[in-house]
Amino acid sequence: MKKFLINDFYQKEKKIYINPNYVDTSLFSNKPSSKNTIKKFVTVTRFDDQKNLSFLFREINIANCRLDVIGPKNDSYKYLNLTKKISKPTKIRFLGTIDNRSLSNKYKKYDAFILLSKYEGNPKALLEAMSNGMLIVASNVSGINNIIVNNKNGFLISFKEGELFSLINDVNKGKYDLKKIRINAKKFITNNHSLIQIAKNEDSIYRSVFTV
């Protein structure tokens, strides 16, 4: 959006300030797990092409993992039909919407949060999962790769078929310190996306704009 304003409306870059989404870190505050394997994923999503769910479902099938999908069921029938075409459709469940305040405790049941979108803006569901100490697996695309640093505060994968399977094999062989990665994810949110930090950013923006 910033590039769009600069290129199409000829705005000066220094006049554009970006303040990202905030996370209620008091709500999404679970301690990072010490579990060193991945078997069960969760995603929070809308049902549209941007979210790339057909690819996600195929990758879950190839990796022989489980996935719970949290999101509105309005168009989920399309994806229910899609899961019938894969060999193990029972590996994927559609839970419908869940109240935001219930998500933190719900996340305790899962090994990792996954988001394989084609592109993103500043995905709040991803930020909340990181704040909750979850392990993150996400696509290496704009809007995500400026948040996740591969192998440091989460994992980034491409849209190459079977890459999720390969990653899970490496993880389950003990190649990575998952607890450290989860801690780094939580610290990133505290330092960059907490309500206090975002409020400070906004205050600074207002002061810079209105100072004569």
C-alpha positions in Angstrom: 0.0 0.0 0.0 2.9 2.3 0.8 4.4 1.6 -2.6 1.0 2.2 -4.3 0.7 5.6 -2.7 4.2 6.6 -3.7 4.0 5.2 -7.3 0.4 6.1 -8.2 -0.2 9.2 -6.2 3.4 10.6 -6.2 3.6 10.9 -2.5 6.9 11.4 -0.8 8.1 8.3 1.1 9.0 10.4 4.2 5.4 11.6 4.5 4.0 8.0 4.9 4.1 6.3 8.2 3.3 2.6 8.8 1.9 1.5 12.1 1.2 -2.3 12.1 -1.6 -4.2 13.9 -1.4 -4.5 17.6 -1.9 -7.7 19.7 -3.5 -7.9 23.1 -0.4 -9.6 24.7 -2.3 -9.9 28.0 -4.8 -12.1 26.3 -2.5 -14.1 24.0 0.0 -14.8 26.7 0.5 -18.6 27.0 4.1 -19.8 27.7 5.9 -21.3 24.8 5.7 -25.1 24.6 8.8 -27.3 25.0 7.4 -29.9 22.6 9.9 -30.9 19.9 7.7 -32.5 17.3 4.9 -31.3 14.9 1.8 -33.4 14.2 -1.2 -31.2 14.6 -1.7 -27.7 13.0 -4.3 -25.0 13.3 -5.1 -22.1 11.0 -7.4 -19.1 11.4 -8.6 -18.0 8.0 -11.2 -16.7 5.6 -12.3 -18.9 2.7 -10.9 -17.0 -0.3 -8.3 -17.5 -3.0 -5.7 -15.3 -1.2 -5.5 -17.8 1.7 -4.4 -20.6 -0.7 -6.3 -23.3 1.2 -6.3 -25.8 -1.6 -2.5 -25.9 -1.5 -2.5 -26.0 2.3 -4.8 -29.0 2.3 -2.7 -30.9 -0.2 0.4 -30.2 1.9 -1.2 -31.4 5.1 -2.2 -34.6 3.3 1.3 -35.2 1.9 2.8 -34.6 5.3 0.2 -36.9 7.0 -0.6 -34.3 9.6 -3.8 -33.0 11.2 -5.2 -29.6 10.6 -8.1 -27.7 12.3 -9.5 -24.8 10.3 -11.0 -21.9 12.3 -13.0 -19.5 10.2 -16.5 -18.6 8.9 -18.3 -21.5 7.3 -20.1 -19.4 4.7 -18.1 -20.8 1.8 -16.5 -23.7 3.5 -18.6 -26.2 1.5 -16.2 -25.5 -1.4 -13.3 -26.7 0.6 -15.2 -29.6 2.2 -15.7 -30.8 -1.4 -12.0 -30.3 -2.1 -11.0 -32.4 0.9 -13.1 -35.3 -0.5 -10.6 -35.5 -3.3 -7.6 -36.1 -1.1 -6.8 -39.5 0.4 -7.2 -38.7 4.1 -10.0 -36.1 4.4 -10.5 -36.9 8.1 -7.1 -35.2 8.8 -8.8 -31.8 8.2 -11.6 -30.4 10.4 -13.7 -27.2 10.0 -14.5 -25.8 13.4 -16.3 -22.6 12.3 -15.7 -19.3 14.1 -14.4 -19.1 17.6 -14.6 -16.1 19.9 -11.2 -14.3 19.9 -11.0 -14.5 23.7 -11.3 -18.3 23.5 -8.5 -18.7 21.0 -5.6 -18.4 23.4 -6.7 -21.5 25.4 -7.7 -23.3 22.2 -4.2 -22.9 20.8 -2.8 -25.0 23.6 -4.1 -28.1 21.8 -1.9 -27.6 18.8 1.8 -28.0 17.9 2.0 -25.2 15.4 0.0 -22.5 13.6 0.2 -22.5 9.8 -0.6 -19.8 7.2 0.3 -20.5 3.5 -1.3 -17.4 2.0 -0.3 -16.2 -1.5 0.2 -12.7 0.0 -0.7 -10.8 3.2 -0.9 -7.4 4.7 -0.1 -7.6 8.4 -1.9 -10.8 9.4 -3.3 -10.4 12.9 -4.1 -14.0 13.4 -0.4 -14.8 12.8 0.7 -12.1 15.2 -1.7 -13.4 17.9 -0.4 -16.9 17.5 3.2 -15.7 17.9 2.2 -13.8 21.0 0.7 -17.0 22.4 4.0 -18.8 22.1 3.1 -20.9 19.1 5.4 -22.3 16.5 4.8 -20.8 13.1 4.9 -22.3 9.7 4.1 -19.8 6.9 4.6 -19.0 3.3 7.6 -16.9 2.2 5.6 -14.1 0.7 5.2 -10.3 1.2 3.4 -9.4 4.4 4.8 -12.5 6.2 8.5 -12.6 5.4 8.9 -9.2 7.0 7.6 -10.7 10.3 9.0 -14.3 10.2 12.7 -14.7 10.0 13.2 -18.3 8.8 14.5 -20.7 11.5 14.7 -17.8 14.0 11.1 -17.0 15.1 9.3 -19.4 12.8 9.6 -21.3 9.5 9.1 -20.0 6.0 8.3 -22.4 3.1 7.7 -22.0 -0.6 4.9 -23.3 -2.7 6.9 -26.3 -3.8 4.9 -29.5 -3.3 6.1 -31.6 -0.4 8.1 -28.8 1.3 6.0 -29.0 4.4 6.6 -32.7 4.6 10.4 -32.1 4.4 10.3 -29.4 7.1 8.3 -31.6 9.5 10.8 -34.5 8.9 13.7 -32.2 9.8 11.9 -30.8 12.9 11.0 -34.2 14.2 14.6 -35.4 13.8 15.5 -32.7 16.3 17.3 -30.4 13.8 15.9 -27.2 15.4 15.5 -25.8 18.9 11.7 -25.3 18.7 11.4 -23.8 22.2 13.9 -21.1 21.3 12.1 -20.3 18.1 8.8 -20.0 20.0 10.4 -17.7 22.6 11.8 -15.5 19.8 8.4 -15.3 18.2 6.8 -14.2 21.5 9.6 -11.6 22.0 9.1 -10.2 18.5 5.5 -9.5 19.3 6.3 -7.9 22.7 8.9 -5.6 21.1 7.0 -4.7 17.9 3.3 -5.4 18.2 2.1 -5.0 21.8 -0.6 -2.5 22.4 1.7 -0.3 24.4 4.3 -0.3 21.6 1.8 0.5 18.9 0.3 3.3 21.0 3.7 4.8 21.4 4.3 4.6 17.7 0.9 6.3 17.0 1.6 9.1 19.5 5.0 9.7 17.9 3.4 9.9 14.5 0.8 12.5 15.7 3.5 14.5 17.3 5.6 14.6 14.2 2.7 15.6 12.0 1.3 18.3 14.2 4.6 19.8 15.5 5.1 23.1 13.8 
